[in-house]
Amino acid sequence: TDEGYLGYIVGHEEDDIGLGTYKRTSYIISPEITFPYVVEYGFKFYSIVALGIRLSDTKIDYVPNPKYLESSSQIAPAIQLTPLAFRFGTRVGGILELGWGHKGMINLGLFCKI
């Protein structure tokens, strides 16, 4: 391993389910470890493993009876496995990560080191 990070993610989901409104907010705190395979000037091929905790609040507000509100909170593990990750560039560049978990399946990004 050559790097470790502590990440914080906030997500919000809202949908009209026909009988009311569904809302969920998730908070994720997850340390991650990077495993490099190839490190050359301007290129890095690596994997990521992350294990953390997800706190979720869910609310369903039913339209037929506006006084009825269903609410729940949940604590669950947050896992990310990224077997294929690529970083291009030195001071300015791009990132492509392919994996599974709380960060999604495909992550594309740009970076700029100041």
C-alpha positions in Angstrom: 0.0 0.0 0.0 1.2 3.5 -0.6 -1.8 5.8 0.3 -4.7 5.9 2.7 -7.6 8.3 2.9 -10.6 9.0 5.1 -13.6 9.9 3.0 -17.0 11.4 3.8 -19.9 11.1 1.4 -23.5 12.6 1.7 -26.2 11.4 -0.6 -29.9 12.4 -0.9 -32.6 10.5 -2.8 -36.2 11.6 -3.3 -39.0 10.0 -5.3 -42.8 10.2 -5.8 -44.0 6.7 -5.2 -47.6 7.3 -6.1 -48.9 7.1 -2.6 -46.6 9.7 -1.3 -43.0 10.9 -1.2 -40.0 8.8 -0.4 -36.9 10.6 0.9 -33.6 9.1 2.0 -30.4 10.8 3.2 -27.2 8.8 3.7 -24.0 9.7 5.4 -20.9 7.6 4.8 -17.6 7.7 6.6 -15.1 5.3 5.1 -11.3 4.9 5.3 -9.8 3.5 2.1 -6.5 1.9 1.2 -4.8 2.1 -2.2 -2.8 -0.8 -3.6 -0.5 0.4 -6.5 0.5 -2.1 -9.3 2.1 0.2 -11.9 3.5 3.6 -11.0 5.2 5.5 -13.9 5.6 9.2 -14.5 2.1 10.5 -15.3 0.4 7.1 -15.0 -0.8 5.0 -12.1 -2.7 1.6 -12.1 -4.0 0.7 -8.7 -6.8 -1.0 -6.7 -8.9 0.4 -3.7 -10.4 -1.3 -0.7 -12.6 0.7 1.6 -14.7 -0.3 4.7 -16.7 2.2 6.7 -20.1 2.9 8.1 -23.3 4.2 6.5 -26.0 6.1 8.5 -29.3 6.4 6.7 -32.5 8.3 7.5 -35.6 7.3 5.5 -39.0 9.1 5.5 -42.2 8.3 3.6 -45.0 10.9 3.6 -48.3 9.3 2.5 -50.6 11.6 0.4 -54.0 10.0 1.3 -53.3 10.7 5.0 -50.9 13.6 5.4 -50.7 13.0 9.1 -49.2 9.6 8.5 -45.4 9.7 8.3 -43.2 6.6 8.3 -39.6 7.2 9.4 -36.6 5.0 10.1 -32.9 5.2 10.7 -30.4 2.6 9.9 -26.7 1.8 10.4 -25.0 -0.5 7.9 -21.5 -1.2 6.6 -20.2 0.8 3.7 -17.9 -1.3 1.4 -16.1 -0.3 -1.8 -14.0 -2.8 -3.9 -12.3 -1.2 -6.9 -10.1 -3.7 -8.7 -9.3 -1.5 -11.7 -8.3 2.2 -11.1 -6.2 4.4 -13.4 -4.8 7.9 -12.8 -3.4 9.9 -15.7 -1.3 13.1 -15.4 1.0 14.7 -12.8 -0.3 18.2 -11.8 -3.5 18.1 -13.9 -5.1 14.9 -15.0 -7.9 12.4 -14.9 -9.1 9.4 -12.8 -11.0 6.3 -13.9 -12.1 3.8 -11.3 -14.2 0.6 -12.0 -15.5 -1.3 -9.0 -18.5 -2.0 -6.7 -19.8 -0.4 -3.5 -20.8 2.9 -2.0 -18.9 5.0 -4.5 -20.7 3.3 -7.4 -19.4 1.2 -10.3 -17.8 3.8 -12.5 -16.0 6.9 -11.2 -14.6 9.5 -13.6 -12.8 12.5 -12.3 -10.4 15.4 -12.9 -7.8 16.6 -10.5 -5.5 19.6 -10.2 -2.7 19.7 -7.7 -2.0 23.2 -6.3 
